[in-house]
Amino acid sequence: MEKAIALLEVRAMVTAIAALDAMVKAADCKLIHVEKRLGGWLVTIVVEGTVSAVTAALDAGKAVAETVGKVVCAEVIARPHPDIMKFVKTDEGV
């Protein structure tokens, strides 16, 4: 089972929360990182799971985020390099 991550960047915290709710309900994935910029006006959420799970989660999250606010970027990274995971999984927690 190959691991993957999905990144969804949206404008506004409410959009991020609504998208994340849809993502974790749609597929077997786990939130591993949240990055807030500009006082929460730009939020990136990162989930981890299998390639199929994070792809399904990202599709669900994007659909909800587009109804609530604005999607800036969305991407799935299959088999991320360990150095990428060091960057994503920080000591700050979720």
RALINMO-V863544 format. One record per pair of residues at least 12 apart in sequence whose C-alpha atoms are under 8 Angstrom apart, sorted by the first residue. I is the first residue (numbers start at 1). J is the second residue. D is the distance in whole Angstrom. If there is no record, write none. Layout:
# RALINMO-V863544
I;J;D + I;J;D
This chain:
# RALINMO-V863544
1;50;7 + 2;50;6 + 2;51;7 + 2;78;7 + 2;79;6 + 3;48;7 + 3;49;5 + 3;50;5 + 3;51;6 + 3;78;7 + 3;79;6 + 3;80;8 + 4;48;6 + 4;49;6 + 4;50;5 + 4;51;5 + 4;54;7 + 4;76;7 + 4;77;6 + 4;78;4 + 4;79;5 + 4;80;6 + 5;46;7 + 5;47;6 + 5;48;5 + 5;49;6 + 5;50;8 + 5;51;8 + 5;54;6 + 5;76;6 + 5;77;5 + 5;78;7 + 5;79;8 + 5;80;7 + 6;46;6 + 6;47;5 + 6;48;7 + 6;54;6 + 6;55;7 + 6;58;6 + 6;74;7 + 6;75;6 + 6;76;4 + 6;77;6 + 7;44;7 + 7;45;6 + 7;46;5 + 7;47;7 + 7;58;8 + 7;73;8 + 7;74;6 + 7;75;5 + 7;76;6 + 8;44;6 + 8;45;5 + 8;46;7 + 8;58;7 + 8;61;8 + 8;62;8 + 8;71;8 + 8;72;8 + 8;73;6 + 8;74;4 + 8;75;7 + 9;42;7 + 9;43;6 + 9;44;4 + 9;45;6 + 9;71;6 + 9;72;5 + 9;73;5 + 9;74;6 + 10;42;6 + 10;43;5 + 10;44;6 + 10;65;7 + 10;69;8 + 10;70;6 + 10;71;4 + 10;72;5 + 10;73;7 + 11;40;8 + 11;41;5 + 11;42;5 + 11;43;6 + 11;69;7 + 11;70;6 + 11;71;7 + 11;72;7 + 12;40;6 + 12;41;4 + 12;42;6 + 12;43;6 + 12;69;7 + 13;40;6 + 13;41;7 + 13;42;7 + 13;43;6 + 14;68;8 + 15;65;5 + 15;68;6 + 15;69;6 + 15;70;8 + 16;43;6 + 16;44;8 + 16;45;7 + 16;65;7 + 18;61;8 + 18;64;7 + 18;65;7 + 18;68;8 + 19;60;7 + 19;61;4 + 19;62;7 + 19;63;8 + 19;64;6 + 19;65;5 + 20;45;7 + 20;61;6 + 21;61;8 + 22;57;7 + 22;60;6 + 22;61;5 + 22;64;7 + 23;56;8 + 23;57;4 + 23;58;6 + 23;59;8 + 23;60;6 + 23;61;5 + 24;57;7 + 25;57;8 + 26;56;7 + 26;57;6 + 26;60;7 + 27;53;5 + 27;54;7 + 27;56;6 + 27;57;5 + 28;49;7 + 28;53;6 + 28;54;8 + 29;47;6 + 29;48;5 + 29;49;5 + 29;50;8 + 29;53;6 + 29;54;6 + 29;57;7 + 30;47;5 + 30;48;5 + 30;49;7 + 31;45;7 + 31;46;6 + 31;47;4 + 31;48;6 + 31;94;7 + 32;45;8 + 32;46;6 + 32;47;5 + 32;48;7 + 32;88;8 + 32;89;7 + 32;93;8 + 32;94;6 + 33;45;6 + 33;46;5 + 33;47;7 + 33;88;6 + 33;89;6 + 33;90;8 + 33;93;7 + 33;94;5 + 34;46;6 + 34;94;6 + 46;88;8 + 51;76;8 + 51;78;6 + 54;76;7 + 55;76;7 + 58;74;7 + 58;75;8 + 58;76;8 + 62;74;8
